[in-house]
């Protein structure tokens, strides 16, 4: 993965959460990406390797959604995601 991905430990418990999302750090920017079967970059910002990031979110959609809605812990999501490398 060419970028760091940030997961929200509070997720759906956060007040005014909006749609389920993760953040991708690019240089000094933090870009929100919708967790969905058809993920999108919420800011509309186009970045190199964005297709790889969107494919990863699509591939891991169920695990990311489970974490967002607190069905699995931070530890569990990290363990499950570590089994799925970027291709």
PyMOL Python script that loads the backbone (N, CA, C, O; Angstrom):
from pymol import cmd

cmd.read_pdbstr("""\
ATOM      1  N   UNK A   1       0.851  -1.175   0.000  1.00  0.00           N
ATOM      2  CA  UNK A   1       0.000   0.000   0.000  1.00  0.00           C
ATOM      3  C   UNK A   1       0.889   1.228   0.000  1.00  0.00           C
ATOM      4  O   UNK A   1       1.750   1.365   0.868  1.00  0.00           O
ATOM      5  N   UNK A   2       0.700   2.102  -0.936  1.00  0.00           N
ATOM      6  CA  UNK A   2       1.576   3.270  -1.020  1.00  0.00           C
ATOM      7  C   UNK A   2       1.269   4.360   0.008  1.00  0.00           C
ATOM      8  O   UNK A   2       2.033   5.318   0.125  1.00  0.00           O
ATOM      9  N   UNK A   3       0.167   4.236   0.755  1.00  0.00           N
ATOM     10  CA  UNK A   3      -0.235   5.254   1.723  1.00  0.00           C
ATOM     11  C   UNK A   3      -0.622   4.613   3.049  1.00  0.00           C
ATOM     12  O   UNK A   3      -0.890   3.414   3.128  1.00  0.00           O
ATOM     13  N   UNK A   4      -0.643   5.442   4.085  1.00  0.00           N
ATOM     14  CA  UNK A   4      -1.156   4.981   5.369  1.00  0.00           C
ATOM     15  C   UNK A   4      -2.668   5.128   5.366  1.00  0.00           C
ATOM     16  O   UNK A   4      -3.208   6.091   4.821  1.00  0.00           O
ATOM     17  N   UNK A   5      -3.346   4.169   5.977  1.00  0.00           N
ATOM     18  CA  UNK A   5      -4.796   4.202   6.112  1.00  0.00           C
ATOM     19  C   UNK A   5      -5.116   4.373   7.591  1.00  0.00           C
ATOM     20  O   UNK A   5      -4.572   3.666   8.439  1.00  0.00           O
ATOM     21  N   UNK A   6      -6.001   5.314   7.894  1.00  0.00           N
ATOM     22  CA  UNK A   6      -6.405   5.573   9.262  1.00  0.00           C
ATOM     23  C   UNK A   6      -7.835   5.090   9.446  1.00  0.00           C
ATOM     24  O   UNK A   6      -8.727   5.439   8.672  1.00  0.00           O
ATOM     25  N   UNK A   7      -8.042   4.281  10.485  1.00  0.00           N
ATOM     26  CA  UNK A   7      -9.368   3.779  10.813  1.00  0.00           C
ATOM     27  C   UNK A   7      -9.887   4.545  12.022  1.00  0.00           C
ATOM     28  O   UNK A   7      -9.119   4.873  12.926  1.00  0.00           O
ATOM     29  N   UNK A   8     -11.164   4.826  12.043  1.00  0.00           N
ATOM     30  CA  UNK A   8     -11.787   5.567  13.132  1.00  0.00           C
ATOM     31  C   UNK A   8     -12.255   4.589  14.198  1.00  0.00           C
ATOM     32  O   UNK A   8     -13.202   3.836  13.972  1.00  0.00           O
ATOM     33  N   UNK A   9     -11.607   4.590  15.354  1.00  0.00           N
ATOM     34  CA  UNK A   9     -11.974   3.668  16.432  1.00  0.00           C
ATOM     35  C   UNK A   9     -13.351   3.966  17.003  1.00  0.00           C
ATOM     36  O   UNK A   9     -13.989   3.081  17.573  1.00  0.00           O
ATOM     37  N   UNK A  10     -13.811   5.185  16.859  1.00  0.00           N
ATOM     38  CA  UNK A  10     -15.130   5.558  17.376  1.00  0.00           C
ATOM     39  C   UNK A  10     -16.207   5.231  16.353  1.00  0.00           C
ATOM     40  O   UNK A  10     -17.309   4.827  16.723  1.00  0.00           O
ATOM     41  N   UNK A  11     -15.906   5.399  15.085  1.00  0.00           N
ATOM     42  CA  UNK A  11     -16.814   5.030  14.009  1.00  0.00           C
ATOM     43  C   UNK A  11     -18.205   5.582  14.162  1.00  0.00           C
ATOM     44  O   UNK A  11     -18.381   6.792  14.304  1.00  0.00           O
ATOM     45  N   UNK A  12     -19.194   4.719  14.137  1.00  0.00           N
ATOM     46  CA  UNK A  12     -20.595   5.120  14.172  1.00  0.00           C
ATOM     47  C   UNK A  12     -20.993   5.757  15.502  1.00  0.00           C
ATOM     48  O   UNK A  12     -22.045   6.392  15.582  1.00  0.00           O
ATOM     49  N   UNK A  13     -20.177   5.604  16.547  1.00  0.00           N
ATOM     50  CA  UNK A  13     -20.488   6.227  17.824  1.00  0.00           C
ATOM     51  C   UNK A  13     -20.179   7.718  17.844  1.00  0.00           C
ATOM     52  O   UNK A  13     -20.618   8.435  18.743  1.00  0.00           O
ATOM     53  N   UNK A  14     -19.429   8.181  16.860  1.00  0.00           N
ATOM     54  CA  UNK A  14     -19.056   9.594  16.805  1.00  0.00           C
ATOM     55  C   UNK A  14     -20.295  10.425  16.461  1.00  0.00           C
ATOM     56  O   UNK A  14     -21.084  10.055  15.591  1.00  0.00           O
ATOM     57  N   UNK A  15     -20.445  11.521  17.140  1.00  0.00           N
ATOM     58  CA  UNK A  15     -21.557  12.426  16.857  1.00  0.00           C
ATOM     59  C   UNK A  15     -21.352  13.050  15.480  1.00  0.00           C
ATOM     60  O   UNK A  15     -20.245  13.488  15.165  1.00  0.00           O
ATOM     61  N   UNK A  16     -22.375  13.099  14.670  1.00  0.00           N
ATOM     62  CA  UNK A  16     -22.323  13.654  13.316  1.00  0.00           C
ATOM     63  C   UNK A  16     -21.305  12.916  12.446  1.00  0.00           C
ATOM     64  O   UNK A  16     -20.468  13.546  11.799  1.00  0.00           O
ATOM     65  N   UNK A  17     -21.376  11.597  12.429  1.00  0.00           N
ATOM     66  CA  UNK A  17     -20.383  10.800  11.719  1.00  0.00           C
ATOM     67  C   UNK A  17     -20.480  10.904  10.209  1.00  0.00           C
ATOM     68  O   UNK A  17     -19.465  10.819   9.519  1.00  0.00           O
ATOM     69  N   UNK A  18     -21.662  11.084   9.695  1.00  0.00           N
ATOM     70  CA  UNK A  18     -21.818  11.034   8.253  1.00  0.00           C
ATOM     71  C   UNK A  18     -21.739   9.596   7.790  1.00  0.00           C
ATOM     72  O   UNK A  18     -22.101   8.683   8.532  1.00  0.00           O
ATOM     73  N   UNK A  19     -21.280   9.389   6.596  1.00  0.00           N
ATOM     74  CA  UNK A  19     -21.201   8.048   6.027  1.00  0.00           C
ATOM     75  C   UNK A  19     -19.938   7.340   6.513  1.00  0.00           C
ATOM     76  O   UNK A  19     -18.938   7.992   6.814  1.00  0.00           O
ATOM     77  N   UNK A  20     -19.980   5.998   6.593  1.00  0.00           N
ATOM     78  CA  UNK A  20     -18.787   5.252   7.015  1.00  0.00           C
ATOM     79  C   UNK A  20     -17.600   5.558   6.097  1.00  0.00           C
ATOM     80  O   UNK A  20     -17.736   5.542   4.873  1.00  0.00           O
ATOM     81  N   UNK A  21     -16.454   5.830   6.686  1.00  0.00           N
ATOM     82  CA  UNK A  21     -15.280   6.187   5.892  1.00  0.00           C
ATOM     83  C   UNK A  21     -13.989   5.846   6.629  1.00  0.00           C
ATOM     84  O   UNK A  21     -13.967   5.625   7.840  1.00  0.00           O
ATOM     85  N   UNK A  22     -12.945   5.815   5.863  1.00  0.00           N
ATOM     86  CA  UNK A  22     -11.579   5.737   6.381  1.00  0.00           C
ATOM     87  C   UNK A  22     -10.868   6.985   5.890  1.00  0.00           C
ATOM     88  O   UNK A  22     -11.419   7.753   5.101  1.00  0.00           O
ATOM     89  N   UNK A  23      -9.657   7.183   6.351  1.00  0.00           N
ATOM     90  CA  UNK A  23      -8.844   8.276   5.853  1.00  0.00           C
ATOM     91  C   UNK A  23      -7.557   7.699   5.285  1.00  0.00           C
ATOM     92  O   UNK A  23      -7.018   6.717   5.795  1.00  0.00           O
ATOM     93  N   UNK A  24      -7.078   8.326   4.220  1.00  0.00           N
ATOM     94  CA  UNK A  24      -5.817   7.954   3.599  1.00  0.00           C
ATOM     95  C   UNK A  24      -4.900   9.169   3.716  1.00  0.00           C
ATOM     96  O   UNK A  24      -5.275  10.280   3.340  1.00  0.00           O
ATOM     97  N   UNK A  25      -3.701   8.947   4.240  1.00  0.00           N
ATOM     98  CA  UNK A  25      -2.756  10.059   4.358  1.00  0.00           C
ATOM     99  C   UNK A  25      -1.870  10.106   3.131  1.00  0.00           C
ATOM    100  O   UNK A  25      -1.271   9.111   2.724  1.00  0.00           O
ATOM    101  N   UNK A  26      -1.808  11.292   2.558  1.00  0.00           N
ATOM    102  CA  UNK A  26      -1.007  11.535   1.357  1.00  0.00           C
ATOM    103  C   UNK A  26      -0.197  12.791   1.627  1.00  0.00           C
ATOM    104  O   UNK A  26      -0.747  13.885   1.753  1.00  0.00           O
ATOM    105  N   UNK A  27       1.108  12.624   1.714  1.00  0.00           N
ATOM    106  CA  UNK A  27       1.984  13.717   2.129  1.00  0.00           C
ATOM    107  C   UNK A  27       1.453  14.241   3.460  1.00  0.00           C
ATOM    108  O   UNK A  27       1.457  13.507   4.448  1.00  0.00           O
ATOM    109  N   UNK A  28       1.001  15.479   3.511  1.00  0.00           N
ATOM    110  CA  UNK A  28       0.482  16.033   4.758  1.00  0.00           C
ATOM    111  C   UNK A  28      -1.032  16.172   4.737  1.00  0.00           C
ATOM    112  O   UNK A  28      -1.605  16.814   5.617  1.00  0.00           O
ATOM    113  N   UNK A  29      -1.684  15.583   3.750  1.00  0.00           N
ATOM    114  CA  UNK A  29      -3.137  15.665   3.639  1.00  0.00           C
ATOM    115  C   UNK A  29      -3.788  14.388   4.138  1.00  0.00           C
ATOM    116  O   UNK A  29      -3.195  13.311   4.077  1.00  0.00           O
ATOM    117  N   UNK A  30      -5.001  14.516   4.627  1.00  0.00           N
ATOM    118  CA  UNK A  30      -5.793  13.368   5.053  1.00  0.00           C
ATOM    119  C   UNK A  30      -7.053  13.373   4.191  1.00  0.00           C
ATOM    120  O   UNK A  30      -7.859  14.301   4.251  1.00  0.00           O
ATOM    121  N   UNK A  31      -7.208  12.320   3.389  1.00  0.00           N
ATOM    122  CA  UNK A  31      -8.281  12.244   2.394  1.00  0.00           C
ATOM    123  C   UNK A  31      -9.313  11.210   2.844  1.00  0.00           C
ATOM    124  O   UNK A  31      -8.953  10.056   3.075  1.00  0.00           O
ATOM    125  N   UNK A  32     -10.603  11.597   2.975  1.00  0.00           N
ATOM    126  CA  UNK A  32     -11.629  10.628   3.366  1.00  0.00           C
ATOM    127  C   UNK A  32     -12.058   9.761   2.178  1.00  0.00           C
ATOM    128  O   UNK A  32     -12.219  10.249   1.060  1.00  0.00           O
ATOM    129  N   UNK A  33     -12.236   8.475   2.446  1.00  0.00           N
ATOM    130  CA  UNK A  33     -12.691   7.522   1.425  1.00  0.00           C
ATOM    131  C   UNK A  33     -13.903   6.777   1.985  1.00  0.00           C
ATOM    132  O   UNK A  33     -13.840   6.212   3.077  1.00  0.00           O
ATOM    133  N   UNK A  34     -14.996   6.779   1.238  1.00  0.00           N
ATOM    134  CA  UNK A  34     -16.226   6.121   1.645  1.00  0.00           C
ATOM    135  C   UNK A  34     -16.033   4.616   1.697  1.00  0.00           C
ATOM    136  O   UNK A  34     -15.501   4.019   0.762  1.00  0.00           O
ATOM    137  N   UNK A  35     -16.473   3.994   2.809  1.00  0.00           N
ATOM    138  CA  UNK A  35     -16.458   2.535   2.923  1.00  0.00           C
ATOM    139  C   UNK A  35     -17.754   2.047   2.295  1.00  0.00           C
ATOM    140  O   UNK A  35     -18.839   2.251   2.840  1.00  0.00           O
ATOM    141  N   UNK A  36     -17.630   1.409   1.156  1.00  0.00           N
ATOM    142  CA  UNK A  36     -18.804   0.994   0.408  1.00  0.00           C
ATOM    143  C   UNK A  36     -18.386  -0.101  -0.559  1.00  0.00           C
ATOM    144  O   UNK A  36     -17.197  -0.292  -0.811  1.00  0.00           O
ATOM    145  N   UNK A  37     -19.365  -0.821  -1.101  1.00  0.00           N
ATOM    146  CA  UNK A  37     -19.036  -1.811  -2.132  1.00  0.00           C
ATOM    147  C   UNK A  37     -18.513  -1.127  -3.384  1.00  0.00           C
ATOM    148  O   UNK A  37     -17.797  -1.737  -4.179  1.00  0.00           O
ATOM    149  N   UNK A  38     -18.869   0.131  -3.558  1.00  0.00           N
ATOM    150  CA  UNK A  38     -18.332   0.971  -4.632  1.00  0.00           C
ATOM    151  C   UNK A  38     -17.753   2.227  -3.981  1.00  0.00           C
ATOM    152  O   UNK A  38     -18.369   3.291  -4.038  1.00  0.00           O
ATOM    153  N   UNK A  39     -16.569   2.114  -3.362  1.00  0.00           N
ATOM    154  CA  UNK A  39     -15.994   3.231  -2.616  1.00  0.00           C
ATOM    155  C   UNK A  39     -15.647   4.417  -3.513  1.00  0.00           C
ATOM    156  O   UNK A  39     -15.369   4.261  -4.702  1.00  0.00           O
ATOM    157  N   UNK A  40     -15.671   5.596  -2.917  1.00  0.00           N
ATOM    158  CA  UNK A  40     -15.296   6.816  -3.624  1.00  0.00           C
ATOM    159  C   UNK A  40     -14.470   7.687  -2.695  1.00  0.00           C
ATOM    160  O   UNK A  40     -14.573   7.591  -1.472  1.00  0.00           O
ATOM    161  N   UNK A  41     -13.652   8.535  -3.292  1.00  0.00           N
ATOM    162  CA  UNK A  41     -12.901   9.528  -2.534  1.00  0.00           C
ATOM    163  C   UNK A  41     -13.878  10.662  -2.252  1.00  0.00           C
ATOM    164  O   UNK A  41     -14.330  11.333  -3.179  1.00  0.00           O
ATOM    165  N   UNK A  42     -14.208  10.883  -0.978  1.00  0.00           N
ATOM    166  CA  UNK A  42     -15.253  11.839  -0.610  1.00  0.00           C
ATOM    167  C   UNK A  42     -14.890  13.280  -0.914  1.00  0.00           C
ATOM    168  O   UNK A  42     -15.774  14.100  -1.161  1.00  0.00           O
ATOM    169  N   UNK A  43     -13.625  13.596  -0.901  1.00  0.00           N
ATOM    170  CA  UNK A  43     -13.211  14.980  -1.158  1.00  0.00           C
ATOM    171  C   UNK A  43     -13.155  15.290  -2.649  1.00  0.00           C
ATOM    172  O   UNK A  43     -13.058  16.453  -3.041  1.00  0.00           O
ATOM    173  N   UNK A  44     -13.217  14.255  -3.476  1.00  0.00           N
ATOM    174  CA  UNK A  44     -13.068  14.463  -4.912  1.00  0.00           C
ATOM    175  C   UNK A  44     -11.618  14.638  -5.338  1.00  0.00           C
ATOM    176  O   UNK A  44     -11.334  14.791  -6.526  1.00  0.00           O
ATOM    177  N   UNK A  45     -10.701  14.618  -4.382  1.00  0.00           N
ATOM    178  CA  UNK A  45      -9.274  14.786  -4.665  1.00  0.00           C
ATOM    179  C   UNK A  45      -8.758  13.568  -5.427  1.00  0.00           C
ATOM    180  O   UNK A  45      -8.978  12.430  -5.013  1.00  0.00           O
ATOM    181  N   UNK A  46      -8.080  13.812  -6.526  1.00  0.00           N
ATOM    182  CA  UNK A  46      -7.505  12.726  -7.320  1.00  0.00           C
ATOM    183  C   UNK A  46      -6.039  12.582  -6.922  1.00  0.00           C
ATOM    184  O   UNK A  46      -5.296  13.564  -6.891  1.00  0.00           O
ATOM    185  N   UNK A  47      -5.632  11.355  -6.620  1.00  0.00           N
ATOM    186  CA  UNK A  47      -4.241  11.137  -6.225  1.00  0.00           C
ATOM    187  C   UNK A  47      -3.714   9.870  -6.884  1.00  0.00           C
ATOM    188  O   UNK A  47      -4.473   8.986  -7.279  1.00  0.00           O
ATOM    189  N   UNK A  48      -2.393   9.810  -6.991  1.00  0.00           N
ATOM    190  CA  UNK A  48      -1.741   8.659  -7.589  1.00  0.00           C
ATOM    191  C   UNK A  48      -2.068   7.411  -6.767  1.00  0.00           C
ATOM    192  O   UNK A  48      -2.041   7.452  -5.537  1.00  0.00           O
ATOM    193  N   UNK A  49      -2.371   6.324  -7.433  1.00  0.00           N
ATOM    194  CA  UNK A  49      -2.725   5.038  -6.812  1.00  0.00           C
ATOM    195  C   UNK A  49      -4.104   5.038  -6.155  1.00  0.00           C
ATOM    196  O   UNK A  49      -4.407   4.142  -5.368  1.00  0.00           O
ATOM    197  N   UNK A  50      -4.940   6.023  -6.465  1.00  0.00           N
ATOM    198  CA  UNK A  50      -6.275   6.037  -5.856  1.00  0.00           C
ATOM    199  C   UNK A  50      -7.066   4.797  -6.258  1.00  0.00           C
ATOM    200  O   UNK A  50      -7.873   4.303  -5.471  1.00  0.00           O
ATOM    201  N   UNK A  51      -6.852   4.290  -7.457  1.00  0.00           N
ATOM    202  CA  UNK A  51      -7.541   3.066  -7.885  1.00  0.00           C
ATOM    203  C   UNK A  51      -7.169   1.884  -6.993  1.00  0.00           C
ATOM    204  O   UNK A  51      -8.016   1.043  -6.694  1.00  0.00           O
ATOM    205  N   UNK A  52      -5.914   1.816  -6.570  1.00  0.00           N
ATOM    206  CA  UNK A  52      -5.468   0.747  -5.667  1.00  0.00           C
ATOM    207  C   UNK A  52      -6.153   0.863  -4.310  1.00  0.00           C
ATOM    208  O   UNK A  52      -6.583  -0.135  -3.732  1.00  0.00           O
ATOM    209  N   UNK A  53      -6.249   2.086  -3.814  1.00  0.00           N
ATOM    210  CA  UNK A  53      -6.896   2.315  -2.520  1.00  0.00           C
ATOM    211  C   UNK A  53      -8.375   1.933  -2.608  1.00  0.00           C
ATOM    212  O   UNK A  53      -8.889   1.244  -1.727  1.00  0.00           O
ATOM    213  N   UNK A  54      -9.056   2.373  -3.660  1.00  0.00           N
ATOM    214  CA  UNK A  54     -10.474   2.065  -3.821  1.00  0.00           C
ATOM    215  C   UNK A  54     -10.699   0.563  -3.975  1.00  0.00           C
ATOM    216  O   UNK A  54     -11.677   0.027  -3.453  1.00  0.00           O
ATOM    217  N   UNK A  55      -9.809  -0.115  -4.681  1.00  0.00           N
ATOM    218  CA  UNK A  55      -9.925  -1.569  -4.838  1.00  0.00           C
ATOM    219  C   UNK A  55      -9.740  -2.264  -3.486  1.00  0.00           C
ATOM    220  O   UNK A  55     -10.427  -3.242  -3.192  1.00  0.00           O
ATOM    221  N   UNK A  56      -8.814  -1.762  -2.666  1.00  0.00           N
ATOM    222  CA  UNK A  56      -8.587  -2.341  -1.339  1.00  0.00           C
ATOM    223  C   UNK A  56      -9.806  -2.157  -0.441  1.00  0.00           C
ATOM    224  O   UNK A  56     -10.205  -3.080   0.269  1.00  0.00           O
ATOM    225  N   UNK A  57     -10.396  -0.967  -0.474  1.00  0.00           N
ATOM    226  CA  UNK A  57     -11.595  -0.709   0.332  1.00  0.00           C
ATOM    227  C   UNK A  57     -12.732  -1.614  -0.133  1.00  0.00           C
ATOM    228  O   UNK A  57     -13.460  -2.175   0.686  1.00  0.00           O
ATOM    229  N   UNK A  58     -12.880  -1.753  -1.436  1.00  0.00           N
ATOM    230  CA  UNK A  58     -13.938  -2.627  -1.978  1.00  0.00           C
ATOM    231  C   UNK A  58     -13.718  -4.072  -1.519  1.00  0.00           C
ATOM    232  O   UNK A  58     -14.661  -4.748  -1.107  1.00  0.00           O
ATOM    233  N   UNK A  59     -12.487  -4.531  -1.593  1.00  0.00           N
ATOM    234  CA  UNK A  59     -12.134  -5.899  -1.213  1.00  0.00           C
ATOM    235  C   UNK A  59     -12.371  -6.142   0.283  1.00  0.00           C
ATOM    236  O   UNK A  59     -12.749  -7.243   0.683  1.00  0.00           O
ATOM    237  N   UNK A  60     -12.150  -5.116   1.099  1.00  0.00           N
ATOM    238  CA  UNK A  60     -12.248  -5.240   2.553  1.00  0.00           C
ATOM    239  C   UNK A  60     -13.484  -4.552   3.123  1.00  0.00           C
ATOM    240  O   UNK A  60     -13.560  -4.296   4.325  1.00  0.00           O
ATOM    241  N   UNK A  61     -14.430  -4.260   2.275  1.00  0.00           N
ATOM    242  CA  UNK A  61     -15.635  -3.530   2.649  1.00  0.00           C
ATOM    243  C   UNK A  61     -16.318  -4.110   3.893  1.00  0.00           C
ATOM    244  O   UNK A  61     -16.622  -3.372   4.830  1.00  0.00           O
ATOM    245  N   UNK A  62     -16.558  -5.411   3.906  1.00  0.00           N
ATOM    246  CA  UNK A  62     -17.291  -6.022   5.022  1.00  0.00           C
ATOM    247  C   UNK A  62     -16.556  -5.862   6.353  1.00  0.00           C
ATOM    248  O   UNK A  62     -17.173  -5.532   7.366  1.00  0.00           O
ATOM    249  N   UNK A  63     -15.264  -6.090   6.353  1.00  0.00           N
ATOM    250  CA  UNK A  63     -14.472  -5.964   7.583  1.00  0.00           C
ATOM    251  C   UNK A  63     -14.464  -4.508   8.056  1.00  0.00           C
ATOM    252  O   UNK A  63     -14.620  -4.239   9.247  1.00  0.00           O
ATOM    253  N   UNK A  64     -14.282  -3.577   7.129  1.00  0.00           N
ATOM    254  CA  UNK A  64     -14.245  -2.161   7.487  1.00  0.00           C
ATOM    255  C   UNK A  64     -15.594  -1.692   8.039  1.00  0.00           C
ATOM    256  O   UNK A  64     -15.631  -0.921   8.999  1.00  0.00           O
ATOM    257  N   UNK A  65     -16.692  -2.144   7.450  1.00  0.00           N
ATOM    258  CA  UNK A  65     -18.028  -1.786   7.930  1.00  0.00           C
ATOM    259  C   UNK A  65     -18.275  -2.388   9.313  1.00  0.00           C
ATOM    260  O   UNK A  65     -18.833  -1.727  10.188  1.00  0.00           O
ATOM    261  N   UNK A  66     -17.865  -3.625   9.507  1.00  0.00           N
ATOM    262  CA  UNK A  66     -18.027  -4.258  10.823  1.00  0.00           C
ATOM    263  C   UNK A  66     -17.294  -3.447  11.890  1.00  0.00           C
ATOM    264  O   UNK A  66     -17.808  -3.258  12.992  1.00  0.00           O
ATOM    265  N   UNK A  67     -16.103  -2.971  11.565  1.00  0.00           N
ATOM    266  CA  UNK A  67     -15.337  -2.157  12.510  1.00  0.00           C
ATOM    267  C   UNK A  67     -16.032  -0.817  12.738  1.00  0.00           C
ATOM    268  O   UNK A  67     -16.131  -0.364  13.878  1.00  0.00           O
ATOM    269  N   UNK A  68     -16.507  -0.186  11.687  1.00  0.00           N
ATOM    270  CA  UNK A  68     -17.184   1.114  11.800  1.00  0.00           C
ATOM    271  C   UNK A  68     -18.366   1.028  12.777  1.00  0.00           C
ATOM    272  O   UNK A  68     -18.581   1.930  13.587  1.00  0.00           O
ATOM    273  N   UNK A  69     -19.126  -0.070  12.685  1.00  0.00           N
ATOM    274  CA  UNK A  69     -20.306  -0.239  13.520  1.00  0.00           C
ATOM    275  C   UNK A  69     -20.016  -1.001  14.821  1.00  0.00           C
ATOM    276  O   UNK A  69     -20.930  -1.480  15.492  1.00  0.00           O
ATOM    277  N   UNK A  70     -18.722  -1.102  15.160  1.00  0.00           N
ATOM    278  CA  UNK A  70     -18.278  -1.670  16.436  1.00  0.00           C
ATOM    279  C   UNK A  70     -18.650  -3.137  16.611  1.00  0.00           C
ATOM    280  O   UNK A  70     -18.818  -3.598  17.740  1.00  0.00           O
ATOM    281  N   UNK A  71     -18.779  -3.868  15.528  1.00  0.00           N
ATOM    282  CA  UNK A  71     -19.053  -5.306  15.606  1.00  0.00           C
ATOM    283  C   UNK A  71     -17.773  -6.090  15.844  1.00  0.00           C
ATOM    284  O   UNK A  71     -17.809  -7.225  16.320  1.00  0.00           O
ATOM    285  N   UNK A  72     -16.637  -5.477  15.510  1.00  0.00           N
ATOM    286  CA  UNK A  72     -15.329  -6.062  15.795  1.00  0.00           C
ATOM    287  C   UNK A  72     -14.437  -4.976  16.383  1.00  0.00           C
ATOM    288  O   UNK A  72     -14.646  -3.787  16.139  1.00  0.00           O
ATOM    289  N   UNK A  73     -13.459  -5.388  17.145  1.00  0.00           N
ATOM    290  CA  UNK A  73     -12.565  -4.451  17.835  1.00  0.00           C
ATOM    291  C   UNK A  73     -11.468  -3.932  16.903  1.00  0.00           C
ATOM    292  O   UNK A  73     -11.302  -4.403  15.778  1.00  0.00           O
ATOM    293  N   UNK A  74     -10.733  -2.952  17.408  1.00  0.00           N
ATOM    294  CA  UNK A  74      -9.579  -2.438  16.661  1.00  0.00           C
ATOM    295  C   UNK A  74      -8.585  -3.565  16.385  1.00  0.00           C
ATOM    296  O   UNK A  74      -8.063  -3.689  15.277  1.00  0.00           O
ATOM    297  N   UNK A  75      -8.336  -4.369  17.390  1.00  0.00           N
ATOM    298  CA  UNK A  75      -7.381  -5.474  17.241  1.00  0.00           C
ATOM    299  C   UNK A  75      -7.864  -6.451  16.164  1.00  0.00           C
ATOM    300  O   UNK A  75      -7.085  -6.881  15.313  1.00  0.00           O
ATOM    301  N   UNK A  76      -9.148  -6.796  16.209  1.00  0.00           N
ATOM    302  CA  UNK A  76      -9.694  -7.752  15.234  1.00  0.00           C
ATOM    303  C   UNK A  76      -9.624  -7.215  13.812  1.00  0.00           C
ATOM    304  O   UNK A  76      -9.273  -7.949  12.888  1.00  0.00           O
ATOM    305  N   UNK A  77      -9.956  -5.942  13.631  1.00  0.00           N
ATOM    306  CA  UNK A  77      -9.905  -5.388  12.278  1.00  0.00           C
ATOM    307  C   UNK A  77      -8.466  -5.390  11.759  1.00  0.00           C
ATOM    308  O   UNK A  77      -8.225  -5.694  10.590  1.00  0.00           O
ATOM    309  N   UNK A  78      -7.524  -5.057  12.619  1.00  0.00           N
ATOM    310  CA  UNK A  78      -6.121  -5.044  12.177  1.00  0.00           C
ATOM    311  C   UNK A  78      -5.633  -6.447  11.836  1.00  0.00           C
ATOM    312  O   UNK A  78      -4.899  -6.633  10.866  1.00  0.00           O
ATOM    313  N   UNK A  79      -6.035  -7.424  12.624  1.00  0.00           N
ATOM    314  CA  UNK A  79      -5.651  -8.808  12.327  1.00  0.00           C
ATOM    315  C   UNK A  79      -6.241  -9.255  10.999  1.00  0.00           C
ATOM    316  O   UNK A  79      -5.545  -9.856  10.181  1.00  0.00           O
ATOM    317  N   UNK A  80      -7.522  -8.965  10.778  1.00  0.00           N
ATOM    318  CA  UNK A  80      -8.164  -9.377   9.524  1.00  0.00           C
ATOM    319  C   UNK A  80      -7.565  -8.642   8.324  1.00  0.00           C
ATOM    320  O   UNK A  80      -7.338  -9.248   7.277  1.00  0.00           O
ATOM    321  N   UNK A  81      -7.311  -7.351   8.470  1.00  0.00           N
ATOM    322  CA  UNK A  81      -6.752  -6.600   7.348  1.00  0.00           C
ATOM    323  C   UNK A  81      -5.305  -6.987   7.051  1.00  0.00           C
ATOM    324  O   UNK A  81      -4.868  -6.910   5.903  1.00  0.00           O
ATOM    325  N   UNK A  82      -4.564  -7.400   8.071  1.00  0.00           N
ATOM    326  CA  UNK A  82      -3.168  -7.783   7.839  1.00  0.00           C
ATOM    327  C   UNK A  82      -3.063  -9.034   6.975  1.00  0.00           C
ATOM    328  O   UNK A  82      -2.017  -9.295   6.380  1.00  0.00           O
ATOM    329  N   UNK A  83      -4.135  -9.803   6.907  1.00  0.00           N
ATOM    330  CA  UNK A  83      -4.143 -10.998   6.077  1.00  0.00           C
ATOM    331  C   UNK A  83      -4.372 -10.685   4.611  1.00  0.00           C
ATOM    332  O   UNK A  83      -4.168 -11.539   3.747  1.00  0.00           O
ATOM    333  N   UNK A  84      -4.801  -9.446   4.326  1.00  0.00           N
ATOM    334  CA  UNK A  84      -5.122  -9.034   2.950  1.00  0.00           C
ATOM    335  C   UNK A  84      -4.169  -7.924   2.532  1.00  0.00           C
ATOM    336  O   UNK A  84      -4.392  -6.758   2.858  1.00  0.00           O
ATOM    337  N   UNK A  85      -3.135  -8.271   1.828  1.00  0.00           N
ATOM    338  CA  UNK A  85      -2.209  -7.272   1.350  1.00  0.00           C
ATOM    339  C   UNK A  85      -2.736  -6.639   0.067  1.00  0.00           C
ATOM    340  O   UNK A  85      -3.640  -7.173  -0.575  1.00  0.00           O
ATOM    341  N   UNK A  86      -2.167  -5.506  -0.294  1.00  0.00           N
ATOM    342  CA  UNK A  86      -2.536  -4.851  -1.555  1.00  0.00           C
ATOM    343  C   UNK A  86      -1.962  -5.657  -2.691  1.00  0.00           C
ATOM    344  O   UNK A  86      -0.860  -6.198  -2.605  1.00  0.00           O
ATOM    345  N   UNK A  87      -2.731  -5.726  -3.755  1.00  0.00           N
ATOM    346  CA  UNK A  87      -2.228  -6.445  -4.933  1.00  0.00           C
ATOM    347  C   UNK A  87      -2.087  -5.509  -6.088  1.00  0.00           C
ATOM    348  O   UNK A  87      -1.677  -5.924  -7.172  1.00  0.00           O
TER     349      UNK A  87
END
""", "prot")
cmd.dss("prot")
cmd.show_as("cartoon", "prot")
cmd.util.cbc("prot")
cmd.orient("prot")
